[in-house]
Amino acid sequence: MAFNTSGDSDGVLSEINITPLVDVMLVLLVAFIVTAPAMSNAVHVNLPKTAATAPPNDIKAVTISLDAQGLVYLNRELIAQEAVEPQLRSLKAENAELTLNLQADDTVPYGSVAKVMAAIERAGVSRLSVLTNPN
């Protein structure tokens, strides 16, 4: 609000200063511009459908499978989930270039697959292919 400083006291100027209003509006505009992309970055994932990729190499790979009940198979032989790491360590000792193919039923909880992958990593295997059904 502005006042008339001359000796004339009966004329009061009543104008709104819009500069602070414009400043606040610009700050809000910048805040919305910055936060709007973060609010709409939702990732929707449908696993295990993938695009067709090149098949695994012809190298004889060891296959680890998890069926719908969460049972673990090493080259089609049923093993306990706790035995994955020791068995892979012994296979790794025999073949330093050990290659693994991991396949899991799409109804298996992710936690079970993550536990098997952690056992693979602890066993020192660095060549891992996760097999999916190309659709």
DASUL-V709873 format. One record per backbone hydrogen bond with DSSP energy under -1.0 kcal/mol. NH is the residue of the N-H (numbers start at 1). CO is the residue of the C=O. Records with the same first field share a line. If there is no record, write none. Layout:
NH->CO ; CO
//
This chain:
22->18
23->19
24->20
25->21
26->22
27->23
28->24
29->25
30->26
31->27
32->28
33->29
34->30
35->31
36->32
39->35
42->40
62->99
64->101
65->73
66->103
67->71
70->67
73->65
74->77
75->63
77->74
79->72
83->80
87->83
88->84
89->85
90->86
91->87
92->88
93->89
94->90
95->91
100->127
101->62
102->129
103->64
105->66
108->105
113->109
114->110
115->111
116->112
117->113
118->114
119->115
120->116
121->117
122->118
123->119
124->121
125->120
129->100
131->102
135->50
//
